[in-house]
Amino acid sequence: MFETDQRPSPTAVQARQREMAAEHILFQLVQHVEGQHPGLLDRIEASLDHLGDPAKDGTADDEAVREIARRFVASARKG
């Protein structure tokens, strides 16, 4: 269970909120452009091998970043 004394920092909360807002806007944009120019999602999907995690603190996980992108593309395809 989540303890109240282990709440995320305000900075972490703001980062999460920004991420959610940015993902929503990007998702809507990608769906709109794909509707106008079919093939965008195929092009994005084909580029995922070049996507990586630039972290320099030992937490980098290129495949985890690619998997998130794959799920995003799959979700955008479902509309």
N, CA and C atoms as a LAMMPS dump frame, in Angstrom:
ITEM: TIMESTEP
0
ITEM: NUMBER OF ATOMS
237
ITEM: BOX BOUNDS ff ff ff
-5.0000000000000000e+02 5.0000000000000000e+02
-5.0000000000000000e+02 5.0000000000000000e+02
-5.0000000000000000e+02 5.0000000000000000e+02
ITEM: ATOMS id mol type element x y z
1 1 1 N 0.843 -1.182 0
2 1 2 C 0 0 0
3 1 3 C 0.883 1.238 0
4 2 1 N 0.421 2.306 -0.559
5 2 2 C 1.188 3.539 -0.697
6 2 3 C 1.091 4.353 0.576
7 3 1 N 2.22 4.605 1.188
8 3 2 C 2.268 5.378 2.424
9 3 3 C 2.219 6.873 2.101
10 4 1 N 1.519 7.64 2.902
11 4 2 C 1.413 9.076 2.663
12 4 3 C 2.74 9.783 2.859
13 5 1 N 3.638 9.228 3.688
14 5 2 C 4.93 9.872 3.891
15 5 3 C 5.905 9.557 2.761
16 6 1 N 5.486 8.751 1.793
17 6 2 C 6.318 8.422 0.638
18 6 3 C 5.767 9.056 -0.633
19 7 1 N 5.095 10.142 -0.48
20 7 2 C 4.513 10.825 -1.643
21 7 3 C 5.613 11.325 -2.55
22 8 1 N 5.364 11.353 -3.85
23 8 2 C 6.37 11.884 -4.772
24 8 3 C 6.578 13.378 -4.538
25 9 1 N 7.743 13.84 -4.898
26 9 2 C 8.052 15.258 -4.735
27 9 3 C 7.187 16.088 -5.681
28 10 1 N 6.982 17.366 -5.367
29 10 2 C 6.233 18.23 -6.281
30 10 3 C 6.858 18.26 -7.682
31 11 1 N 8.176 18.184 -7.752
32 11 2 C 8.857 18.175 -9.054
33 11 3 C 8.491 16.92 -9.836
34 12 1 N 8.448 15.769 -9.156
35 12 2 C 8.075 14.518 -9.819
36 12 3 C 6.624 14.563 -10.287
37 13 1 N 5.75 15.137 -9.475
38 13 2 C 4.339 15.257 -9.842
39 13 3 C 4.189 16.152 -11.075
40 14 1 N 4.872 17.287 -11.077
41 14 2 C 4.802 18.189 -12.227
42 14 3 C 5.368 17.528 -13.486
43 15 1 N 6.436 16.776 -13.353
44 15 2 C 7.02 16.08 -14.506
45 15 3 C 6.028 15.067 -15.063
46 16 1 N 5.362 14.32 -14.18
47 16 2 C 4.355 13.344 -14.617
48 16 3 C 3.207 14.041 -15.336
49 17 1 N 2.743 15.155 -14.78
50 17 2 C 1.633 15.884 -15.385
51 17 3 C 2.02 16.444 -16.752
52 18 1 N 3.234 16.978 -16.868
53 18 2 C 3.706 17.475 -18.168
54 18 3 C 3.793 16.337 -19.177
55 19 1 N 4.305 15.196 -18.73
56 19 2 C 4.429 14.036 -19.614
57 19 3 C 3.06 13.596 -20.122
58 20 1 N 2.081 13.525 -19.237
59 20 2 C 0.738 13.111 -19.646
60 20 3 C 0.132 14.099 -20.64
61 21 1 N 0.291 15.381 -20.387
62 21 2 C -0.238 16.402 -21.295
63 21 3 C 0.447 16.328 -22.651
64 22 1 N 1.767 16.206 -22.646
65 22 2 C 2.518 16.139 -23.905
66 22 3 C 2.143 14.882 -24.692
67 23 1 N 2.011 13.746 -24.01
68 23 2 C 1.622 12.512 -24.691
69 23 3 C 0.24 12.647 -25.32
70 24 1 N -0.687 13.252 -24.613
71 24 2 C -2.036 13.413 -25.156
72 24 3 C -2.005 14.272 -26.421
73 25 1 N -1.326 15.4 -26.349
74 25 2 C -1.257 16.303 -27.506
75 25 3 C -0.555 15.616 -28.672
76 26 1 N 0.562 14.959 -28.408
77 26 2 C 1.293 14.266 -29.463
78 26 3 C 0.457 13.152 -30.074
79 27 1 N -0.231 12.391 -29.238
80 27 2 C -1.083 11.303 -29.715
81 27 3 C -2.16 11.839 -30.662
82 28 1 N -2.824 12.904 -30.26
83 28 2 C -3.865 13.495 -31.105
84 28 3 C -3.284 14.009 -32.417
85 29 1 N -2.123 14.622 -32.353
86 29 2 C -1.459 15.132 -33.554
87 29 3 C -1.096 13.995 -34.505
88 30 1 N -0.512 12.927 -33.972
89 30 2 C -0.121 11.794 -34.803
90 30 3 C -1.354 11.177 -35.465
91 31 1 N -2.428 10.999 -34.725
92 31 2 C -3.64 10.441 -35.314
93 31 3 C -4.183 11.338 -36.423
94 32 1 N -4.17 12.628 -36.205
95 32 2 C -4.668 13.563 -37.214
96 32 3 C -3.806 13.518 -38.479
97 33 1 N -2.507 13.583 -38.302
98 33 2 C -1.609 13.574 -39.47
99 33 3 C -1.705 12.235 -40.201
100 34 1 N -1.782 11.129 -39.459
101 34 2 C -1.931 9.815 -40.1
102 34 3 C -3.211 9.78 -40.937
103 35 1 N -4.272 10.403 -40.446
104 35 2 C -5.521 10.458 -41.206
105 35 3 C -5.386 11.25 -42.492
106 36 1 N -4.581 12.283 -42.456
107 36 2 C -4.372 13.125 -43.638
108 36 3 C -3.296 12.567 -44.573
109 37 1 N -2.316 11.893 -43.998
110 37 2 C -1.168 11.374 -44.748
111 37 3 C -0.875 9.947 -44.291
112 38 1 N -1.653 8.986 -44.768
113 38 2 C -1.426 7.597 -44.352
114 38 3 C 0.023 7.184 -44.593
115 39 1 N 0.555 6.443 -43.647
116 39 2 C 1.935 5.985 -43.747
117 39 3 C 2.83 6.57 -42.674
118 40 1 N 2.355 7.606 -41.997
119 40 2 C 3.162 8.23 -40.945
120 40 3 C 3.513 7.217 -39.86
121 41 1 N 2.534 6.448 -39.418
122 41 2 C 2.799 5.484 -38.352
123 41 3 C 3.771 4.397 -38.81
124 42 1 N 3.687 3.986 -40.067
125 42 2 C 4.649 3.016 -40.601
126 42 3 C 6.061 3.599 -40.572
127 43 1 N 6.172 4.849 -40.946
128 43 2 C 7.49 5.507 -40.953
129 43 3 C 8.055 5.632 -39.531
130 44 1 N 7.196 6.019 -38.597
131 44 2 C 7.645 6.12 -37.204
132 44 3 C 8.082 4.751 -36.702
133 45 1 N 7.261 3.745 -36.975
134 45 2 C 7.577 2.395 -36.512
135 45 3 C 8.908 1.903 -37.093
136 46 1 N 9.16 2.207 -38.354
137 46 2 C 10.406 1.786 -39.004
138 46 3 C 11.627 2.49 -38.409
139 47 1 N 11.424 3.625 -37.761
140 47 2 C 12.542 4.388 -37.217
141 47 3 C 12.916 3.995 -35.795
142 48 1 N 12.146 3.117 -35.168
143 48 2 C 12.329 2.832 -33.744
144 48 3 C 13.666 2.177 -33.414
145 49 1 N 14.29 1.502 -34.375
146 49 2 C 15.6 0.898 -34.111
147 49 3 C 16.651 1.952 -33.776
148 50 1 N 16.414 3.188 -34.172
149 50 2 C 17.364 4.279 -33.911
150 50 3 C 17.072 5.002 -32.598
151 51 1 N 15.981 4.639 -31.953
152 51 2 C 15.583 5.298 -30.711
153 51 3 C 16.346 4.709 -29.535
154 52 1 N 16.792 5.565 -28.649
155 52 2 C 17.536 5.074 -27.505
156 52 3 C 17.333 5.957 -26.285
157 53 1 N 17.838 5.485 -25.184
158 53 2 C 17.752 6.189 -23.904
159 53 3 C 19.096 6.86 -23.653
160 54 1 N 19.139 8.184 -23.62
161 54 2 C 20.416 8.889 -23.486
162 54 3 C 20.954 9.016 -22.058
163 55 1 N 20.283 8.396 -21.086
164 55 2 C 20.712 8.549 -19.692
165 55 3 C 22.17 8.132 -19.522
166 56 1 N 22.889 8.894 -18.727
167 56 2 C 24.302 8.621 -18.466
168 56 3 C 24.531 8.192 -17.017
169 57 1 N 23.438 7.878 -16.308
170 57 2 C 23.548 7.569 -14.875
171 57 3 C 23.382 6.083 -14.562
172 58 1 N 23.516 5.243 -15.577
173 58 2 C 23.384 3.811 -15.367
174 58 3 C 21.968 3.284 -15.486
175 59 1 N 21.006 4.141 -15.75
176 59 2 C 19.618 3.701 -15.868
177 59 3 C 19.161 3.572 -17.319
178 60 1 N 20.044 3.823 -18.268
179 60 2 C 19.667 3.777 -19.687
180 60 3 C 19.15 2.389 -20.058
181 61 1 N 18.057 2.378 -20.805
182 61 2 C 17.472 1.123 -21.272
183 61 3 C 16.827 1.403 -22.625
184 62 1 N 17.619 1.242 -23.677
185 62 2 C 17.14 1.532 -25.028
186 62 3 C 15.892 0.726 -25.365
187 63 1 N 15.897 -0.564 -25.041
188 63 2 C 14.761 -1.412 -25.402
189 63 3 C 13.49 -0.999 -24.669
190 64 1 N 13.6 -0.545 -23.444
191 64 2 C 12.416 -0.082 -22.709
192 64 3 C 11.819 1.143 -23.393
193 65 1 N 12.665 2.038 -23.858
194 65 2 C 12.185 3.233 -24.567
195 65 3 C 11.507 2.819 -25.874
196 66 1 N 12.112 1.887 -26.591
197 66 2 C 11.522 1.414 -27.855
198 66 3 C 10.174 0.739 -27.612
199 67 1 N 10.058 -0.02 -26.53
200 67 2 C 8.795 -0.693 -26.232
201 67 3 C 7.689 0.319 -25.923
202 68 1 N 8.013 1.361 -25.21
203 68 2 C 7.034 2.422 -24.95
204 68 3 C 6.583 3.031 -26.277
205 69 1 N 7.528 3.289 -27.172
206 69 2 C 7.194 3.862 -28.48
207 69 3 C 6.338 2.892 -29.29
208 70 1 N 6.666 1.595 -29.247
209 70 2 C 5.856 0.602 -29.972
210 70 3 C 4.415 0.592 -29.469
211 71 1 N 4.252 0.652 -28.156
212 71 2 C 2.888 0.684 -27.588
213 71 3 C 2.153 1.943 -28.007
214 72 1 N 2.864 3.073 -28.043
215 72 2 C 2.258 4.343 -28.467
216 72 3 C 1.767 4.217 -29.909
217 73 1 N 2.618 3.683 -30.794
218 73 2 C 2.243 3.526 -32.2
219 73 3 C 1.058 2.57 -32.326
220 74 1 N 1.095 1.448 -31.616
221 74 2 C -0.014 0.489 -31.685
222 74 3 C -1.324 1.125 -31.22
223 75 1 N -1.248 1.919 -30.175
224 75 2 C -2.439 2.589 -29.673
225 75 3 C -2.957 3.613 -30.69
226 76 1 N -2.048 4.325 -31.329
227 76 2 C -2.45 5.316 -32.337
228 76 3 C -3.1 4.618 -33.536
229 77 1 N -2.632 3.431 -33.885
230 77 2 C -3.233 2.685 -34.995
231 77 3 C -4.673 2.29 -34.684
232 78 1 N -4.945 1.967 -33.422
233 78 2 C -6.296 1.566 -33.018
234 78 3 C -7.253 2.76 -33.046
235 79 1 N -6.664 3.953 -32.857
236 79 2 C -7.444 5.177 -32.88
237 79 3 C -8.374 5.286 -31.763
